Amino acid sequence: MLMNAPKVLRELLAGDDLVWGPGVYDGISARIAQSVGFPILYMTGAGTAASRIGQPDLGLTTATEMVGNARMIQSVIEVPLIADADHGYGGVINVVRTVHEFEQVGVGGIHIEDQAFPKRCGHLQGKVVIERAEFKKRIAAAAAERWNKDFVLIARTDARAVINFEEALARVEDAFDAGADIGFLEAPQSVEEIEKIAKRASGPMLLNMATGGRTPSLTRDEIKQMGFKMAVWPGVCTRTASFAIRQSLQALAEKGTDRDSIAGGPEDFFRMVGLDEVLDLADRYS
């Protein structure tokens, strides 16, 4: 759907409400999430890795695969998409190219992190982060060289788990100094830490609700009351769909039929991915 996603996202961020949404990973999840009425959607890196290459979130997806997935998702929704751009896929010049590639596919913004290659999910052990000065260079280059100044740049740090909480806060401040629009301190480990993030950060912050991970689970209203500007629930579609698929397939294997485990028919499913809109278009020109 043709829209100026960065501009729309900027307008949402300028309002008083929490800008929030679920993680999506393909066209089906994106279509369904939009139909529920979220103001933004988030392209999860873990979900992209699992759905596009059948691999865990261990830095195995390429920039081309991530950008391609973002292009497809943004093209079928009418709300801004925030895309996971991992660590920018190389040095400073690679980061700049990554920003331009995501700009060209029309997403509202991206987040870039301070992990070293190969990266991994922020809620797994074994991460390595680059030096703070190098992270600041990444963000400075991304902010200065983006073509569209409305394009939203989110700076993510994984330093909480690798170094400590204070270092992570310091990296957020460096990122704001370098031109980041939103800060993203990954995997705070207590409600007290979450409260400190919003109070001490000098700019708007995003909270990542990776349910079941290292961060305590909070509601949308609790997150807003703590002072965050943005929040995403990255695994809500990926894990729900995966476990439901496994359950349905196990039932098929045991019973030899899916009549008791599948809801609706083909037409009901196609409606969730735009059947009525496409048929209306076909009728208009038939």
C-alpha positions as MATLAB code, in Angstrom:
seq = 'MLMNAPKVLRELLAGDDLVWGPGVYDGISARIAQSVGFPILYMTGAGTAASRIGQPDLGLTTATEMVGNARMIQSVIEVPLIADADHGYGGVINVVRTVHEFEQVGVGGIHIEDQAFPKRCGHLQGKVVIERAEFKKRIAAAAAERWNKDFVLIARTDARAVINFEEALARVEDAFDAGADIGFLEAPQSVEEIEKIAKRASGPMLLNMATGGRTPSLTRDEIKQMGFKMAVWPGVCTRTASFAIRQSLQALAEKGTDRDSIAGGPEDFFRMVGLDEVLDLADRYS';
ca = [
       0.000    0.000    0.000;
       1.643    3.267   -1.118;
       2.098    5.583    1.853;
       4.717    7.836    3.400;
       5.464    5.508    6.304;
       8.268    7.624    7.856;
       6.026   10.701    7.927;
       3.108    8.766    9.416;
       5.408    7.259   12.033;
       6.758   10.713   12.931;
       3.202   11.937   13.419;
       2.444    9.015   15.730;
       5.592    9.709   17.747;
       4.590   13.357   18.090;
       1.338   12.353   19.792;
       0.672   11.482   23.412;
      -0.106    7.791   22.976;
       2.249    4.843   23.237;
       3.266    3.775   19.728;
       2.978    0.013   19.927;
       2.532   -3.102   17.857;
       3.227   -6.804   17.407;
       6.099   -8.500   15.684;
       5.189   -9.909   12.269;
       7.284  -12.059    9.991;
       5.394  -12.664    6.730;
       2.407  -11.544    4.678;
      -0.120  -13.618    6.605;
       0.896  -12.355   10.036;
       1.135   -8.777    8.746;
      -2.330   -8.837    7.177;
      -3.928  -10.313   10.277;
      -2.124   -7.906   12.621;
      -3.215   -4.915   10.580;
      -6.837   -6.097   10.611;
      -6.779   -6.054   14.429;
      -5.923   -2.348   14.341;
      -2.395   -1.743   15.672;
      -0.841    1.673   14.852;
       2.474    0.117   13.780;
       3.881   -3.312   13.001;
       7.374   -4.592   13.724;
       9.346   -6.926   11.461;
      11.023   -9.308   13.858;
      14.500  -10.492   12.963;
      13.989  -13.793   14.750;
      10.722  -14.394   12.923;
      12.313  -13.471    9.610;
      15.171  -15.919   10.189;
      12.787  -18.707   11.148;
      10.297  -18.151    8.331;
      12.610  -17.265    5.440;
      15.609  -19.513    6.041;
      14.379  -21.936    8.709;
      17.145  -20.998   11.136;
      17.403  -19.589   14.686;
      18.244  -15.937   15.317;
      22.038  -16.271   15.217;
      22.941  -13.683   12.588;
      22.427  -16.021    9.633;
      20.061  -13.827    7.641;
      21.644  -11.463    5.126;
      20.816   -7.833    4.529;
      19.192   -8.828    1.231;
      16.871  -11.285    2.978;
      15.909   -8.808    5.691;
      15.285   -5.956    3.252;
      13.294   -8.240    0.965;
      11.034   -9.322    3.785;
      10.520   -5.723    4.873;
       9.602   -4.750    1.308;
       6.949   -7.439    1.084;
       5.431   -6.707    4.490;
       5.260   -2.924    4.038;
       3.693   -3.402    0.593;
       0.621   -5.192    2.000;
      -0.119   -3.009    5.045;
      -1.345    0.531    5.583;
       0.540    1.318    8.793;
       4.263    2.022    9.281;
       6.602   -0.920    9.634;
       9.608   -0.841   11.953;
      12.255   -3.242   10.656;
      15.072   -5.012   12.462;
      18.294   -4.086   10.645;
      20.541   -6.089   12.995;
      24.017   -4.523   13.284;
      23.944   -2.853    9.874;
      25.804   -5.769    8.231;
      29.362   -4.509    8.397;
      31.350   -1.337    8.928;
      30.171    2.243    8.721;
      29.814    2.254    4.929;
      27.801   -0.962    5.118;
      25.545    0.642    7.709;
      24.897    3.581    5.389;
      24.005    1.252    2.532;
      21.713   -0.704    4.857;
      19.854    2.487    5.771;
      19.417    3.376    2.098;
      18.188   -0.109    1.213;
      15.514    0.006    3.910;
      14.543    3.548    2.933;
      13.966    2.433   -0.641;
      11.469   -0.260    0.348;
       9.313    2.285    2.164;
       9.409    1.236    5.817;
       8.875    3.775    8.566;
      12.179    3.140   10.317;
      14.743    0.600   11.469;
      16.806   -0.256   14.511;
      20.554   -0.804   14.430;
      22.391   -2.425   17.317;
      25.875   -2.586   18.808;
      26.439   -6.326   18.540;
      29.514   -7.673   16.794;
      29.266  -10.155   13.929;
      27.838  -12.756   14.130;
      24.972  -11.353   16.169;
      22.293  -13.323   17.993;
      18.939  -12.839   19.692;
      19.182  -10.312   22.498;
      17.698  -12.807   24.959;
      20.302  -15.513   24.297;
      23.665  -15.823   25.991;
      26.973  -15.460   24.180;
      26.528  -12.015   22.640;
      29.488   -9.731   21.936;
      29.215   -5.953   21.552;
      31.540   -3.569   19.749;
      33.302   -0.666   21.471;
      31.073    2.215   22.513;
      32.856    4.665   20.205;
      32.343    2.362   17.243;
      28.638    2.075   18.006;
      28.349    5.842   18.115;
      29.981    6.020   14.667;
      27.435    3.534   13.318;
      24.537    5.626   14.559;
      26.083    8.931   13.484;
      26.600    7.648    9.949;
      23.095    6.202    9.755;
      21.509    9.430   11.031;
      23.531   11.802    8.863;
      23.384    9.844    5.620;
      19.708    8.857    5.513;
      18.046   10.433    2.514;
      14.689   11.073    4.183;
      15.065   12.931    7.464;
      11.647   11.608    8.533;
      13.028    8.057    8.392;
      13.100    6.941   12.034;
      16.393    5.641   13.380;
      16.263    3.513   16.528;
      19.544    2.774   18.307;
      19.637   -0.547   20.136;
      22.254   -1.610   22.646;
      22.811   -5.147   23.929;
      25.391   -3.999   26.478;
      23.153   -4.758   29.478;
      23.816   -8.491   29.263;
      27.404   -8.233   28.001;
      28.769   -5.450   30.253;
      26.256   -3.907   32.668;
      23.189   -1.721   32.941;
      25.061    1.553   33.395;
      27.128    0.939   30.273;
      23.950    0.271   28.324;
      22.453    3.577   29.501;
      25.632    5.389   28.515;
      25.444    3.896   25.030;
      21.855    5.069   24.680;
      22.975    8.609   25.497;
      25.820    8.395   22.980;
      23.307    7.253   20.381;
      21.065   10.246   21.056;
      24.115   12.529   20.751;
      24.855   10.874   17.394;
      21.379   11.580   16.014;
      19.213    8.594   16.952;
      15.492    9.318   17.210;
      14.613    6.509   19.629;
      16.699    4.575   22.159;
      16.370    0.830   22.669;
      18.044   -0.805   25.678;
      17.628   -4.519   25.047;
      16.817   -7.053   27.754;
      16.536   -5.119   31.029;
      16.276   -7.743   33.739;
      13.891   -6.261   36.315;
      10.984   -3.870   36.647;
      13.330   -1.528   38.537;
      15.681   -1.402   35.562;
      12.810   -0.742   33.187;
      11.656    2.178   35.329;
      15.174    3.631   35.401;
      15.475    3.512   31.609;
      12.621    5.883   30.890;
      13.491    8.178   33.818;
      17.169    8.557   33.000;
      17.199    8.519   29.196;
      17.330   11.957   27.619;
      15.194   10.927   24.644;
      12.216    8.711   23.793;
      12.690    4.998   24.441;
      11.405    1.731   23.023;
      10.723   -1.302   25.212;
      10.987   -4.768   23.682;
       8.503   -7.221   25.232;
      10.113  -10.545   24.304;
       7.742  -12.529   26.491;
       9.450  -15.408   28.241;
      12.888  -13.831   27.816;
      15.010  -11.897   30.284;
      12.678   -8.897   30.543;
       9.655   -8.989   32.909;
       6.338   -8.954   31.069;
       4.378   -5.708   31.297;
       1.118   -4.505   29.809;
       0.757   -1.698   27.289;
      -0.680    0.615   29.947;
       2.121   -0.153   32.416;
       4.741    0.591   29.766;
       3.116    3.907   28.921;
       2.861    4.892   32.582;
       6.572    4.246   33.016;
       7.288    6.824   30.331;
       8.189    4.810   27.231;
       7.243    6.130   23.805;
       7.271    2.889   21.851;
       6.862   -0.830   22.570;
       6.887   -3.988   20.480;
       5.929   -7.608   21.160;
       8.255   -9.423   18.720;
       7.309  -13.055   19.321;
       3.544  -12.879   19.617;
       2.875  -14.077   16.051;
       5.923  -16.251   15.426;
       5.722  -18.438   18.483;
       1.931  -18.597   18.581;
       1.785  -19.715   14.946;
       4.630  -22.199   15.330;
       3.132  -24.003   18.311;
      -0.331  -24.006   16.712;
       1.086  -25.496   13.504;
       2.881  -28.218   15.433;
      -0.253  -29.045   17.418;
      -2.370  -29.281   14.255;
       0.184  -31.447   12.464;
       0.472  -33.794   15.439;
      -3.314  -34.163   15.434;
      -3.256  -34.910   11.686;
      -0.528  -37.512   12.166;
      -2.430  -39.217   14.992;
      -5.965  -39.066   13.580;
      -5.359  -39.056    9.834;
      -7.602  -36.018    9.396;
      -7.559  -32.299   10.183;
     -11.320  -31.842   10.348;
     -11.280  -31.347   14.120;
      -8.278  -29.022   14.287;
      -8.694  -26.592   11.396;
     -11.034  -23.617   11.582;
     -12.893  -22.218    8.588;
     -12.487  -23.065    4.938;
     -10.221  -21.859    2.108;
     -12.369  -18.781    1.465;
     -12.219  -17.716    5.118;
      -8.449  -17.965    5.040;
      -8.106  -16.075    1.761;
     -10.207  -13.247    3.195;
      -7.558  -12.727    5.880;
      -4.981  -12.034    3.170;
      -7.029   -9.676    1.012;
      -9.413  -11.786   -1.099;
     -12.247   -9.239   -1.084;
      -9.984   -6.347   -2.043;
      -8.409   -8.248   -4.931;
     -11.754   -9.494   -6.257;
     -13.177   -5.958   -6.059;
     -10.234   -4.753   -8.122;
     -10.766   -7.520  -10.681;
     -14.487   -6.694  -10.930;
     -13.749   -3.005  -11.392;
     -11.842   -3.657  -14.612;
     -13.670   -6.724  -15.919;
];
